């Protein structure tokens, strides 16, 4: 289901919620699942390097992901250790695989979350209402960052009319431990 979430933008697993530790509480936001790397158990999403989530991950690398598929009634809660990639080969490969239109997300003149007087995309005028050229899209590279998260644990839940089922999977230096749980 995670692999399918990467490849199909209409799949609910394409749009997980990523949780970090904020200033005073948990901080949640929807991200796009960009890659699932096996056998390393790594989930990847992209972000603007100027976002709060980057600062939060810098302070505490432990993050949580929430996936829910309404048709299959499957929920995955995943915990792991996140690493930030801005100026390394991993980030370069992620950037190279990013569509030109998606690169617009990293071309805003001000950081995400900046207060403004009226609704705006934050893009400079010359990038409004058009698909950027490859060269224009490169303006966003300096703010692009990949978040890679090694899965340490996964809580799987399937909802059924006549009894839910739940399991927990944990990985450590000794390998995988799997247990059934009361839902």
N, C-alpha and C positions, 0 to 999 in steps of 0.2 A: 504494500500500500504506500510506503514511503517512496519507493522508486517511481510508482505511477504518479504520485503527487508532484514529483520533479518534472516529469515529462508532459503532463496534461494540465494546462492552466485552468480547465473547468473542474478539475477534481478538487474536492474539499481539502484534501491533504496538501494541496499547493499553497494554501493560505493558513498556516499555523499561527498560533499566538506564541510570542516569545516573551518570557518573563525574566526580569532582572531585579536586583535589589535597588530601589530608588532611595531618595534622600530620607523619606520618612516611612515608606511602605513599599510593597511590591509595585513594580512598574510593568505594565502589560501593553503589548502592541502587536498588531497583525503584521507578519512579514511574508515574503515569498520564499518558499523552499526552492533553492537553486540547485542543490546537489545532495546526494546521499552516497557516501563513499564506503564501500565494503571491501575488505573485511574490517577496516579500521573503525567502523561504526561512527562515522562523522557526518553531521548535518551541516549544511552551509546556507547562509543567507547573505545578502548584501545590505550595506547601509552607507549613509553619508558619515564621514569621519567626525563631523561637527555635532552629531546628535547626542542627546542625553544618554542613550543606551551605551554608547562607546565609553563615556565617563563612568557609567555604572559598572560595566564589565571590567574596566581598568581597576576599579576598587574591589570588586568581587566577581571572580570569573565563573562562579557557580550560577548556572542559568537553568530555566525550565522551559519546555516547549509543551504546548497543548494542541493536539490534533483531534478533530472530531469529524466523522463521516456520517451524516444524517441518514442516508439510505441504508448503509450497512450497520448503523447504530454501534459503531466502534469508536471508542475514545482511547487515545494514547497520551499518557503524561510521561514525558521524557526529561530526565535530569542529566546534567553533564557539566564538563569544564570547557569554557569557551576561550578561544584564542582570537586575537585581532590581527588582521593582515592588511597592511597598507602599502608598504614598499618592499615586497619580497616576491619571489617567483610564484607563490600561490596566488597572491593578489593579481599579479600580471596575467596569469592564466584565466582567472575569474573575469577580469576586465576584458580580455580578448574575446571571451565567450558571451559578453553582454551585448544585447541588441543596441543599435544606435539610438532608437527611441527611448530605451530604458536609461541610457546614459544621461538623458535630460535631467533625471532626478538628482544628479550630482553637479548640475550647472547653475544652481541658484546663486544669486549674488550675496545673500545673507544666509546664515546657518538655519537649518530647520528649527522651528519653535520660536523664531524671532517675532516679536509683536509688530504688527503693521496696522495702518489706518483703514484699509479696505481690502477685500478679498483679492488675492493675487497668487499666481504660481511661483512667484519669486524669480522667474527667469528674466534675463536681460532682454530688452526689446528685440534685438536681432534674432533671438531664438523663439520668439512667440509665433504660434500658429504655423509651424512648419517642421518638417523632419530635418534635423541638422545634417550637415555633411559629416563625413568621418573626421575631418580635421576639426570642425566645430565641436563635435562630441568629445574630443580629447580634452577640452577645457575642464570636463568633469573628473578627469583621472586623479587630480590632486586631492579631491574630497572623497573618492571612492574607497571603501573598505569592505573586506570580506570577513564575516564572522564564521568561524569553524568551531563546531561543538562535538567533542567526543562523548558519545553516549555512555554514561556510567550505570544508569538504571532506567527501566521502563515499566510503567504500570499500564497494563492492557485491560480494558473493560469492554465487554459486549453486552448490550442491553437486549433482553429477550422477554417476551410477554409472560413466559412461564418460568422465569428464573434467570437472572443475570449471571455472567461468569466473569471472573477476574483472575489475573495472574501478575506476578512481579518477576522481573528479570534484572539481575545485578551482575555487573562485570567487575572483577578486580584482578590482581596479579595471578590469582589461581584459576582464572577463567570465569565461566558463566555459572550462576546459581539461579535456578528457576523454581518458583513456588506458586501453588494455587492459593488464592485468598478468598475469604467471604466478601462478596461485592459490597 
